[in-house]
Amino acid sequence: MHVIASSQAAALIQATGGRLYGWPHRGRCCGGVTVLRTASRPPHGMAFRPLATDGFELHVRADLRLPAELHLEARRFPRRVEAYWNGCAWVV
C-alpha cells in the first residue's frame, strides 16, 4: 500500500503523538456506506497492525483489506486527519 499524506496531515499526526490509527466504519444511513475513521489513539476493543510509513506510525485494523493507495488529508473543523481509500471517501 502506498501512503500519500499531505504535509498538513503529516504535521497534524506529529503534533498529536506521531501515530495514526485507521479503521473502517459502516454508517447507518446512505445504504450503509463504509468510510475510514482515524484517531491518534486506538479505539477500545480493536486489534491493529503497524504499516511502514515515513515520518509517522500508521496502524490499521488487523483484518482490513488494504487499498492500493491511502490518502491522508488534514481538516480544520474539527481538527482531524481524514483518510481516503484509493482517493475515495468511501471504501470500495
Secondary structure, 3 states (H helix, E strand, C coil): CEEEECHHHHHHHHHCCCEEEEEEEECCCCCCCEEEEEECCCCCCCCEEEECCCCCEEEEECCCCCCCEEEEEEECCCCEEEEEECCECECC
